[in-house]
């Protein structure tokens, strides 16, 4: 081979390598703006103000404009993340399982620990509980046979998955066969209030979401019986899209994991009764897949 052909091969080969490197670099996304969204909770109307210090920290650490997307349902957050419009989100464990199964580029990176509350235990986990009114006739599970029970919504872990699978095994029955009517209330706070106001005989809610309703002065612990509780499952996963460039993902993760060291974020952590965020991975949520698999 002549020197010319050797040089030509080197140039062509080098160009191909540069092209491949450039193409690879383009695979990750580096948007000018990041959109954060969360599954709707009982504090939904307060979320923008509640998350203000987090949005500011994200802006400072990523150098991006940050937008907060107010969702209407669990599904709307999942869909927005799947189509790439939302880059960072808070999902429920069950909705994370659904989202990750449909799009593996949606990946958990952290969750928050909780302080001990009224029903909530300290740590990065929670339980589903079945509650009834203290002054009602419903003082045990058997007394609810043939009655009306409330769930939250189909993508809720504590308000649908755990009741249907774990509680369903305990009563050896489908909920629709055990209860006369199963209704979706649309929120944990709505489920608690539906029980308090007698619109349902009992309801399944998350321990930390129940505590939020009590802390807001909408109900008291003394008004309710706790008739059943599930095993502990990990708290709501904070997720990002893996097609974001690595440096952006690192900055997002660092933002949340360092919130306890950010004085401006103290109000945020206090409002969610948390001490700090901790790093998480999909394997930490394997219990959700195992529970869902046992449903089949």
ABEGO torsion letter per residue (X at the ends): XBAAAAAAAAAAAAAAAAAAAAAAAAABBBBABBBBBBBBBAAAAAAAAAAAAAAAAAAAAAGBBBBBBBBABAAAAAAAAAAGABABBBBBAAAAAAAAAABAABBBABBBBBBBBAABBBEABBBBBBBBBAABABABAAAABGBBBBBABAABAAAAAAAAAAAAAAAGBBAAAABABBBBAGBAAAAAAAAAAGABABBBBBAAAAAAAAAAGABBAAABBBABBBBBBBBBBBBBBAABBAAAAAAAAAAAAAAAABAAAAAAAAAAGBABBBBBBAAAAAAAAAAAAAAX
